[in-house]
Structures are given as structure tokens and as C-alpha cells.
Amino acid sequence: MKTIDSIPTGKISRASKLVKTGVKVGGNYLKYYGNKIVDPENAKDKLNQDNASDIYDGLKSLKGSALKVAQMLSMEKNIMPKAYVEQFSLAQFSVPPLSAPLVRKTFKKYFGKYPEELYDSFDANSIAAASIGQVHIAEKDGKKLAVKIQYPGVAESITSDLAMVKPVAMKMFNIKGKDSDKYFKEVEGKLLEETDYNLEVEQSNAMVNACSHIPNLKFPKYYKELSNERIITMDWMEGEHLSEFTKKPFSKGVANKLGQALWDFYMYQMHELKRVHADPHPGNFLVSKENELIAIDFGCIKEVPMEFYTPYFELAIPENINDPKIFKEKLYELEILMPNDTAEEVTFFSELFHEMLSLFTQPMHNETFDFSNEDFFGKIADLSEKYSKDTEIRKMNGNRGSKHFLYINRTFFGLYNLMNDLGAEIKVNNYRNFIKN
């Protein structure tokens, strides 16, 4: 893949790139209106394909938070059009890497040394490039290492990038009013944390220490002395990315083994640690030759405060969902319903969330759940399509719910999709066996 020697880091140069992308999208709509006349059945699909391709091409040259948002959207398989999911999922792996001179320059800036001065060997060609950084192979003292290097200017451009995409996001998700800032501040805060590699090493070591006793789950070792705010050194872990692994045949036994490890890992974090790895996309997991799950990235960790955790999981209990008084109580606690809502809004959102939660919490209602159940995922897709076409929702203010929903729901959507990719049948409460007394 062709390498790049520079990334636009200034606000004006990044905005200019987005404007050029916008012009391409505008041209696609002009073609769409023409295609509607001659080929109405396929015109919308063609528009989605062209837009997804042009938007991704624009974002991948910017890297950073703009590309990270695309990566996050690619996990929403039942919400985004298929063309966007397929194109944006490339943000996990298929991104042009930094050139060798730019890599050396980055090392010199943050270590005061070139990579060959720090390691016994260092491959200047990256092995993987994603939204915020790229990975290189190195060796030191007989150990094979993975070295993650953050792209220049990523941290500095987060605030301005989000300011540019905010108007589009508000329109897409029907967010209105001044209170919308809390959601954008939440995203901005998490992205800033993800660019602090010293924090990531600290979080990684804490997660390894807390979860290494869970069966069939492995982690790399992180080397603090070879890491800093923009570079991380860790053990190289041999394995196949989960997305590649799930494209090949494997037994139901292997699916269940990997799925149980993944489920236990997330439920242990959520219920015992009250802090969770909130970026469950396939690029963050490998499968070893022994069919063990390897977790390799802890840049995005979400703290789960009790004032959110308690009502959120109380609504996973069928008895509470089906008790109108308790259900409404919890909706107010989670800021889904608000004190100044009209009677119409209370009825509308109570019914909407009752339907959603009754379906989405099904995996937690029994002792076991089979994520190969296509009927369950089909119903989620049908519900998403139903609400996307509901004209009443567009009239309502979509600015609802605690800011904590953003990353907790992202975590569960991502986890469910990974479990479905594996087709795993798991024991729902198995994680309790690993809680330390």
C-alpha cells in the first residue's frame, strides 16, 4: 500500500479536505436524481456506494478522530446502510500508513532517539494502520514486539474535527437544543483519552491485572520504559484478527469457547469492575492457534458510574420492563424522559423504549443465549428500519438519555455483533465464577 509523508494538521487544511469531500457528495446526489428516472430500483444503492466511498477516501487522508468516527459507525450494522458499513469497516485495517521518514521523525520527537537506537531491530514498514495509529514489528532482548505509533497532529485536531462534523451529526441523529453539547463533550473527552498513550499503558496494565484469570483470554505485556504519550511498545501476539477468523469454517465448540471468553470478559468488566473496554470491534481481538481470545487494545475505557449502572441494568429485568410504574421511574433516572416533557412525549418515548428494551435485553433474560439466532438479529434490523422511517420521531427532540448511553450502548452493539459473527451459544452468568472474593 502507498505510504503518506504528511497529514493535514491545521484547522483550515483539514476543513478544506472535508469541503472537497462535500463537493463530491453533492455531485453524487445530482447523478442520483438522474439515475432515479432511468433505474429507480438501484439508484439509492448506487448513491450510498458512491457517497460511502468518497467520504471514506476523504476521511482516511485526515486520519484521527474523523476516521475514528467512521470506524465507530461501521459497527452499527443494523443502523447504517450496508455500503457505509462495508466501506467504513476498512478504517479498522485498510488505511495508508506513514512513510519510514515520518516514522523516524516521530520517534526522534518523542523519545529523542531513532527506533534503531531503542530496539535491536525495527521494521520501518507498518504491519497495520488504522484510525489513530499504526503498528510496527520490533525485537529487543530476543522478544518480538509490537510498536504502536500515533499519527502526528491527531490529538491536536480532535476539537476542531468534531466542531466540523457536529452539524451533520445533529441532523443525522435528530439532536436539538443546547443540551446536545454533553454528548459531543463525552465523545471529545474519550477521543482525547485515546490519544494519551501513557494513559493507555496504565489502563492496559490495570485491565490485564484485573482480567487475566478469566479462562481462554490472553493479553500482551506492555513496556512502560519503551512507551510515551505517542508511542506504545507491547508483546507481539501471534494470532488472526477476529474478522478474518470468522470468515473461515470453525466448529460450534470453538465458537462457544471464544464467545464465552468474550462474553465473560465484558460482563466481568461491566458488573465487577464498573469500567469497560468500550471499543469492541474486530481489530481489537485476535484468535490464537489454540483458539484462545487475545485482547490487544485498551485505549477506550469507559467508567460506569453507579447512578447510571443501577437503573440501566434494572431495565434488563423483564419484570421491571413490564411494570409501567418502575419502567417510567427508570426512564426518568436515565434522562430518557424529562420533567418538561408533554404527555404526548411521555407516551411516545415510553412505548418506543419499551419495544426496544424488551428486544435488546433478551440475551440477559435466561441462563443461556445463542447468538447464532438470526431471528433475534433480524428483529433488531427490522426495528431499526421501522424507526428510521417513522416520521413522528423526526418531530421529536432526539436529544435524550444520559451521556453515558453513548459508549455503553456502543459497547453492547459491538459485543452483540462480534458474538453473532462467532455464532456463539454462551452461559449468560458464567462471569460470576471469576469474581474474586
Secondary structure as UniProt FT lines:
FT   HELIX           11..38
FT   HELIX           40..62
FT   HELIX           64..74
FT   TURN            77..79
FT   HELIX           82..88
FT   HELIX           89..92
FT   HELIX           100..111
FT   HELIX           115..118
FT   STRAND          121..122
FT   STRAND          128..129
FT   STRAND          133..140
FT   TURN            141..142
FT   STRAND          143..150
FT   TURN            152..153
FT   HELIX           154..172
FT   TURN            173..174
FT   HELIX           178..180
FT   HELIX           181..194
FT   HELIX           197..211
FT   TURN            212..213
FT   TURN            215..216
FT   STRAND          217..218
FT   HELIX           224..226
FT   STRAND          231..235
FT   STRAND          240..241
FT   HELIX           242..245
FT   TURN            246..247
FT   HELIX           252..268
FT   HELIX           269..273
FT   STRAND          275..277
FT   HELIX           282..284
FT   STRAND          285..287
FT   TURN            289..290
FT   STRAND          293..295
FT   STRAND          301..303
FT   HELIX           306..314
FT   TURN            315..316
FT   HELIX           318..321
FT   HELIX           324..333
FT   TURN            334..335
FT   TURN            339..340
FT   HELIX           343..360
FT   HELIX           362..364
FT   STRAND          368..370
FT   TURN            371..372
FT   HELIX           374..388
FT   HELIX           391..395
FT   TURN            403..404
FT   HELIX           405..422
FT   STRAND          425..427
FT   TURN            428..429
FT   HELIX           430..434
//
